[in-house]
Amino acid sequence: MTTELRTPAAGHAGTTPPARPLSTRWPAMWSLPEVRWAVLALALFAVGGISQLAGAPSWLWWGLYLACYAAGGWEPGLAGLRALRERTLDVDLLMVAAAIGAAAIGQVFDGALLIVIFATSGALEAMATKRTEDSVRGLLDLAPATATRLTDGGGEEAVPTEQLAVGEVILIRPGERVGADGRVLDGASDIDQATITGEPLPVAKQVGDEVFAGTLNGSGALRVRVERDPSDSVIARIVAMVEEASKTKAPTQLFIEKVEQRYSIGMVAATLALFTVPLMFGADLQSTLLRAMTFMIVASPCAVVLATMPPLLSAIANAGRHGVLIKSAVVMERLGQIDAVALDKTGTLTEGAPRVTDIRPLPGAGLDADALLALAAAAEHPSEHPLGRAVVEAARERGLKVPGVEDFASTPGLGVAATVGGVKVAVGSPERLLAGLGGQRAADAATAVADLEGQGRTAVLVTLDGVPAGALAIADRVRPDAAATVASLTALTGAAPVLVTGDNPRAAARLAGEVGITDVRAGLLPADKVAAVRQMENAGRKVLVVGDGVNDAPALAAAHSGIAMGRAGSDLALETADAVVVRDELAAIPAAVALSRRAKRLVVQNLIIAAVFITGLVIWDLVGDLPLPLGVAGHEGSTVIVGLNGLRLLREAAWRRAATPES
């Protein structure tokens, strides 16, 4: 693989690792041998078909088709032979045998088509497996490799984080990632813990507060006592849960393998019986062999394979054109089975970026909304805090002139202060700035802050020379299509989605009311989200989880199906999820579910068509005298019919119908 894992720079404990280049986020396609062989087989098949249609010499297109056999069939054939040594017969070997049988009676095109289909399916499966493995390994990069441990004598030493023990004290400098789960002993800072809780804004931490490994420290220094062994940290448990949830899908695969085994044994037994039994009663060798080979051709599951793959692959291609990446045909099929939805809040139903929503000058302050915002933006302009950037951006959107400042100072957990035109302007925590103040202005400020926070928003106070002047409300903006998406998902599943979020209950309840969700589960850690999904599944539901952060990854893996929001989604969420909404259009999610259900209906139609043709031709061959050309024509005819039927989902109209609530 060309993908490299990120590692912290040596000698800098807890330093944030550099981001991987975009080109290495997904496994390099050509690093997988299954992909290389599948592409080669497809190319040889295409050139062979063109040569045959163009009237080229038969030796040329026969050679190209046989090269296609070798490229796409050697790996499943070898795997089938190895399985035979373990007394297991799988359908891959049967397909290779059927393709060889087709070539033996002159139908080399038919066999090459079968080889290409199976090679492509194997390549898709290999890509999905590799992406999941890489995503789990990449999650470990969130936790720093080293931490600064404080010794009993007051000194410092850099140690690997896996060597930290419960009770030891570590130093977290500004800008570093926290090395272990623990509790703050000294200091104050703002911690970005979106990777764990999904909260869009940094959380102020002070003495006694809990911090998590892998979260990013702000501008303050912290001394933290380790309270969990590194192997039991929240981030380590996320890795374990993703791996465990991925393994829970194995029973479905085991069921498919059992069906393949029985089908393979039945086909081989029937072919051998059709060849040997007549010979025992004196039948002619050539005619008996011809009947047996005809049986193998007409009974081969080419039409059955095409009955399933074209509708699903067409649906995948159509969804991809509209910004939804479905990772495999299996995912597309499972997506249509969901009957319950769990939605994350931040970055999923919301845009994931804080914005100023309210500006409230206090009576007697002598300021209007623009003047108050301009002063606050001036004080916040040198700040790197997300709340500060939101204030500055709000002033820029209004076209306000932001004055210069002097004596800028930033205090973690409190806010910022600066001198603007000779006036001391402070912007920050209402609780801290109102401490010790009295009078009507302070009472008005407390009332305004309580009102804003009661609406689920984050309130910041602005003071001029220590006197409250106004309050600003900052919140994450709801996506414009969130309410319509919730309504569409409700119509599709028959039940309103559930909101599962690590954000605070007030903010969650406010958003749920805006988009039409009544079942709200807030303040959840990753393990709690998984528990919520498990609870729904234990009630007999097939759950679709939609999220975007690392904290959503375990739930995405544990759910029946998982969809990640792609624009701001974490690497792990994108890799763990079964599908990715690249353009962050929520409305594409119910459309993809509806398209999956249409694909399933086409699969059923195709299976009926294939079964009718195969059954009819097999009976004709067994009880009558089916001419080989007619048998091949019937077999190829059914293959073409089901293939074209499945390709209907490539049309633009198929997506439009899926995107309408009535579908």
Residue pairs with C-beta under 8 A, 6 or more apart in sequence:
1 27
1 28
1 31
1 130
1 134
2 24
2 28
2 31
3 20
3 24
3 25
3 27
3 28
3 134
4 20
4 24
5 137
5 138
5 140
5 141
6 17
6 18
6 19
6 20
6 138
6 141
7 17
7 141
7 145
8 14
8 15
8 16
8 17
8 144
8 145
8 146
9 15
9 17
11 158
12 146
12 176
13 144
13 146
13 147
13 148
13 158
13 173
13 176
13 179
14 144
14 146
14 147
14 148
14 172
14 173
14 176
14 177
14 178
14 179
14 217
15 144
15 175
15 176
15 177
16 175
16 176
16 177
16 216
17 141
17 144
20 138
20 571
25 571
25 574
26 131
27 127
27 130
27 131
27 134
29 35
29 127
30 36
32 123
32 126
32 127
32 130
33 75
34 75
34 119
34 122
34 123
34 125
34 126
34 127
35 123
35 126
35 127
37 71
37 72
37 74
37 75
37 119
37 123
38 72
38 116
38 119
38 120
38 122
38 123
39 123
40 71
40 72
41 68
41 71
41 72
41 73
41 115
41 116
41 119
42 72
42 116
42 119
42 120
44 64
44 65
44 67
44 68
44 71
44 112
45 64
45 65
45 68
45 112
45 113
45 115
45 116
47 64
48 61
48 64
48 65
48 68
48 109
48 112
49 61
49 109
51 60
51 61
51 64
52 61
52 109
62 108
65 103
65 108
65 109
65 111
65 112
66 103
66 108
68 112
68 115
68 116
69 99
69 100
69 103
69 111
69 112
69 115
71 119
72 115
72 116
72 118
72 119
73 96
73 99
73 115
73 118
73 119
75 119
75 122
76 92
76 93
76 95
76 96
76 118
76 119
76 122
77 92
77 93
77 96
79 90
79 92
79 93
80 89
80 90
80 92
80 93
80 94
80 96
81 93
83 89
83 90
83 93
84 93
88 261
89 261
89 264
89 265
89 268
90 257
90 260
90 261
90 264
91 260
91 263
91 264
91 301
92 118
93 264
94 263
94 264
94 267
94 268
95 114
95 115
95 118
95 300
95 301
96 115
97 268
97 296
98 111
98 114
98 296
98 297
98 300
98 302
99 110
99 111
99 112
99 114
99 115
100 111
101 111
101 293
101 296
101 297
101 300
102 108
102 110
102 111
102 114
102 296
102 297
102 300
103 111
104 293
105 290
105 293
105 294
105 297
105 628
107 297
107 632
110 297
110 302
110 632
110 635
110 636
110 639
113 302
113 639
114 300
114 302
114 305
117 302
117 305
117 306
117 309
118 305
121 309
121 329
124 328
124 329
125 328
127 327
128 327
128 328
128 331
131 327
131 575
132 246
132 575
132 576
134 575
135 242
135 553
135 571
135 572
135 574
135 575
135 576
136 239
136 242
136 243
136 246
136 572
136 576
138 571
138 572
138 575
139 235
139 238
139 239
139 242
139 550
139 553
139 572
140 239
142 177
142 195
142 214
142 235
142 550
143 161
143 177
143 179
143 213
143 214
143 230
143 233
143 235
143 236
144 161
144 176
144 177
144 178
144 179
144 214
145 160
145 161
146 158
146 159
146 160
146 161
146 179
147 158
147 159
147 160
147 161
147 164
147 170
147 179
147 180
148 156
148 157
148 158
148 170
148 171
148 172
148 173
148 179
149 156
149 157
149 158
149 159
149 164
149 168
149 169
149 170
149 171
150 156
150 168
150 169
150 170
150 171
150 223
151 157
156 171
161 179
161 180
161 213
161 230
162 230
162 231
164 170
164 179
164 180
164 226
164 230
165 226
165 229
166 226
166 227
166 228
166 229
167 225
167 226
168 225
168 226
169 185
169 223
169 224
169 225
169 226
170 179
170 180
170 182
170 223
170 224
170 226
171 221
171 222
171 223
171 224
172 178
172 179
172 189
172 211
172 217
172 221
172 222
172 223
172 224
173 217
173 221
174 189
174 217
174 218
174 219
174 220
174 221
175 216
175 217
175 218
175 219
176 216
176 217
177 213
177 214
177 215
177 216
177 217
178 191
178 211
178 212
178 213
178 214
178 215
178 216
178 217
178 224
179 213
180 213
180 224
180 226
180 228
180 230
180 233
181 210
181 211
181 212
181 213
181 226
181 227
181 228
181 232
181 233
181 234
182 210
182 211
182 224
182 225
182 226
182 227
182 228
183 208
183 209
183 210
183 211
183 224
183 225
183 227
184 205
184 206
184 207
184 208
184 209
184 210
184 211
184 222
184 223
184 224
185 207
185 223
185 224
185 225
186 207
186 222
186 223
187 206
187 207
187 220
187 221
187 222
187 223
187 412
188 204
188 205
188 206
188 207
188 220
188 222
188 411
188 412
188 413
188 414
189 204
189 205
189 217
189 218
189 219
189 220
189 221
189 222
189 412
189 413
190 202
190 203
190 204
190 205
190 218
190 219
190 220
190 385
190 412
190 413
191 202
191 203
191 205
191 211
191 215
191 216
191 217
191 218
192 202
192 215
192 216
192 218
193 199
193 202
193 203
193 211
193 212
193 215
193 216
194 200
194 346
194 549
194 551
195 214
195 215
195 235
195 549
195 550
195 551
195 570
196 212
196 214
196 215
196 234
196 235
196 502
196 525
196 526
196 550
196 551
197 502
197 503
197 524
197 525
197 551
198 344
198 345
198 346
198 347
198 501
198 502
198 503
198 547
198 549
198 551
198 552
199 346
199 502
199 503
199 504
200 346
200 347
200 350
200 352
200 353
200 354
200 386
200 476
200 503
201 354
201 386
201 387
201 458
201 474
202 218
202 385
202 386
202 387
204 412
204 413
204 429
205 211
205 222
205 413
206 413
210 227
211 222
211 224
212 233
212 234
212 235
213 230
213 233
213 234
213 235
213 236
214 233
214 234
214 235
218 385
218 412
219 384
219 385
219 410
219 412
220 412
220 413
228 234
230 236
234 525
234 526
234 527
237 526
237 527
238 526
238 550
238 551
238 553
238 554
241 526
241 527
241 530
241 554
241 557
241 558
242 553
242 554
242 557
242 572
242 576
245 530
245 554
245 557
245 558
246 557
248 558
263 301
267 296
267 299
270 295
270 299
271 292
271 295
271 296
271 299
274 288
274 291
274 292
274 295
274 622
275 288
275 289
275 291
275 292
278 288
278 291
279 285
279 288
290 628
291 621
293 628
294 621
294 626
294 628
294 631
295 618
295 621
295 622
297 628
297 631
297 632
297 635
298 614
298 617
298 618
298 621
298 626
298 631
298 632
298 634
298 635
299 614
299 617
299 618
300 635
301 610
301 614
302 635
302 639
303 606
303 609
303 610
303 613
303 614
303 635
303 638
303 639
303 642
304 607
304 610
304 611
304 614
306 606
306 610
306 639
306 642
306 643
306 646
307 603
307 606
307 607
307 609
307 610
307 642
307 646
308 329
308 603
308 606
308 607
309 329
309 646
310 606
310 642
310 643
310 645
310 646
310 647
311 599
311 600
311 602
311 603
311 606
311 645
311 646
311 648
311 649
312 329
312 332
312 333
312 599
312 603
312 646
313 329
313 646
314 599
314 646
314 647
314 648
314 649
314 650
314 654
315 326
315 332
315 595
315 596
315 598
315 599
315 649
315 654
316 326
316 328
316 329
316 332
317 650
318 595
318 649
318 650
318 651
318 652
318 654
318 655
319 325
319 326
319 332
319 579
319 588
319 591
319 592
319 595
319 655
320 326
321 655
322 588
322 591
322 655
323 581
323 582
323 583
323 585
323 588
324 563
324 579
324 580
324 581
324 582
324 588
324 589
324 591
324 592
325 566
325 579
325 580
325 582
326 332
326 335
326 578
326 579
326 592
327 577
327 578
327 579
327 580
328 578
331 561
331 578
331 579
332 596
332 599
333 596
333 599
333 600
333 603
334 560
334 561
334 578
334 596
335 544
335 561
335 578
335 579
335 592
335 593
335 596
336 593
336 596
336 597
336 599
336 600
337 542
337 560
337 561
338 493
338 542
338 543
338 544
338 560
338 561
338 593
339 493
339 494
339 495
339 541
339 542
340 493
340 495
340 497
340 498
340 536
340 541
340 542
340 543
340 544
341 489
341 493
341 497
341 498
341 543
341 544
341 545
341 546
342 497
342 498
342 499
342 500
342 529
342 532
342 533
342 536
342 543
342 544
342 545
342 546
342 555
342 559
343 349
343 486
343 497
343 498
343 499
343 500
343 517
343 545
343 546
343 547
344 500
344 501
344 545
344 546
344 547
344 548
344 549
344 552
345 476
345 499
345 501
345 503
345 507
345 508
345 511
346 352
346 476
346 501
346 502
346 503
346 548
346 549
347 547
347 548
347 549
347 565
347 568
347 569
348 546
348 547
348 548
348 552
348 565
348 586
349 478
349 479
349 482
349 499
349 511
349 515
349 586
350 476
350 477
350 478
350 479
350 482
350 511
351 476
351 477
351 478
351 479
352 476
352 548
352 568
353 390
353 476
353 477
354 386
354 387
354 390
354 458
354 474
354 475
354 476
355 390
355 393
355 394
355 474
355 475
355 476
355 477
356 373
356 390
356 391
356 393
356 394
356 472
356 473
356 474
357 457
357 473
357 474
357 475
357 477
358 452
358 457
358 471
358 472
358 473
359 369
359 372
359 373
359 394
359 470
359 472
359 473
360 369
360 448
360 452
360 470
360 471
360 472
360 473
361 367
361 368
361 369
361 371
361 372
361 469
361 470
362 441
362 444
362 445
362 448
362 468
362 469
362 470
362 471
363 444
364 440
364 441
364 444
365 372
365 441
365 464
365 467
365 468
365 469
365 470
367 375
367 469
367 470
370 398
370 400
372 462
372 469
372 470
372 472
373 391
373 394
373 395
373 398
373 400
373 472
374 395
374 400
374 401
374 402
374 403
375 403
375 420
375 423
375 425
375 462
375 464
375 469
376 391
376 395
376 425
376 427
376 460
376 462
376 472
377 391
377 392
377 394
377 395
377 396
377 400
377 402
378 402
378 403
378 404
378 405
378 418
378 420
378 425
379 405
379 408
379 416
379 417
379 418
379 420
379 425
379 426
379 427
379 462
380 387
380 388
380 389
380 391
380 392
380 416
380 427
381 388
381 392
381 402
381 405
382 405
382 408
382 410
382 416
382 418
383 389
383 410
383 416
385 410
385 416
387 458
387 460
387 474
388 416
388 427
390 474
391 427
391 460
391 472
391 474
392 402
395 402
396 402
403 420
403 421
404 420
405 418
405 419
405 420
405 425
406 418
406 419
406 420
407 417
407 418
407 419
408 416
408 417
408 418
409 416
409 417
409 418
410 416
411 417
411 428
413 429
413 432
414 428
414 429
414 432
414 433
415 426
415 427
415 428
415 429
415 432
415 433
415 460
416 426
416 427
416 428
417 424
417 425
417 426
417 427
417 428
418 424
418 425
419 425
423 464
423 465
424 464
424 465
424 466
425 462
425 463
425 464
426 433
426 461
426 462
426 463
426 466
427 460
427 461
427 462
427 463
427 472
428 460
428 461
429 460
429 461
430 445
430 446
430 449
430 459
430 460
430 461
430 471
433 461
433 463
433 468
434 442
434 445
434 446
434 449
434 461
434 468
437 466
437 468
441 467
441 468
442 468
444 468
445 461
445 468
445 470
445 471
448 459
448 470
448 471
449 459
449 461
449 471
452 459
452 471
452 473
453 459
453 506
454 506
455 473
455 506
455 510
456 475
456 504
456 506
456 507
456 508
456 509
456 510
456 511
457 473
457 474
457 475
457 507
457 510
458 473
458 474
458 475
459 471
459 472
459 473
459 474
460 471
460 472
460 474
461 468
461 470
461 471
462 468
462 469
462 470
462 471
462 472
463 469
475 507
476 507
478 511
478 514
478 515
479 584
479 586
481 585
481 586
481 587
482 514
482 515
482 586
483 514
483 515
483 516
484 586
484 587
485 586
485 587
485 589
485 590
486 496
486 497
486 515
486 516
486 517
487 516
487 661
488 587
488 590
488 661
489 497
489 589
489 590
489 593
490 496
490 497
490 516
491 590
491 661
492 590
492 593
492 594
496 516
496 517
496 518
496 519
497 517
497 519
498 517
498 519
498 520
498 521
498 532
498 536
499 508
499 511
499 512
499 517
499 519
499 520
499 521
499 522
500 521
500 524
500 529
500 532
500 533
500 545
500 555
501 508
501 520
501 521
501 522
501 523
501 524
502 522
502 523
502 524
502 525
502 529
502 551
503 522
503 523
504 522
504 523
505 520
505 522
505 523
507 522
508 520
508 522
509 520
509 522
511 517
512 518
512 520
521 528
521 532
524 532
525 551
526 551
526 552
526 553
526 554
526 555
527 554
529 545
529 551
529 552
529 554
529 555
530 554
530 555
530 558
532 555
533 543
533 545
533 555
533 558
533 559
534 558
536 543
537 543
537 559
537 560
542 560
542 561
543 559
543 560
543 561
544 559
544 560
544 561
544 562
544 563
544 593
545 552
545 555
545 556
545 558
545 559
545 561
545 562
545 563
546 562
546 563
546 564
546 565
546 589
547 553
547 555
547 556
547 562
547 564
547 565
547 573
547 577
548 564
548 565
548 568
548 569
548 570
548 573
549 569
549 570
549 573
550 570
550 572
550 573
552 564
552 573
553 570
553 572
553 573
553 576
555 562
556 562
556 563
556 564
556 573
556 576
556 577
556 578
557 576
561 578
561 579
562 576
562 577
562 578
562 579
563 577
563 578
563 579
563 580
563 581
563 589
563 592
564 573
564 574
564 576
564 577
564 579
564 580
564 581
565 573
565 580
565 581
565 584
566 574
566 580
566 581
566 582
566 583
566 584
567 582
567 583
567 584
568 584
569 577
569 580
574 580
579 592
581 588
581 589
587 659
588 659
590 659
590 661
591 655
591 658
591 659
592 658
594 657
594 658
594 659
594 663
595 649
595 654
595 655
595 658
598 649
598 654
598 657
598 658
598 663
599 649
602 645
602 646
602 648
602 649
603 646
605 645
606 642
606 645
606 646
609 638
609 641
609 642
609 645
610 638
610 642
613 634
613 635
613 637
613 638
614 635
614 638
616 634
617 626
617 631
617 634
617 635
620 626
620 631
621 631
648 654
657 663
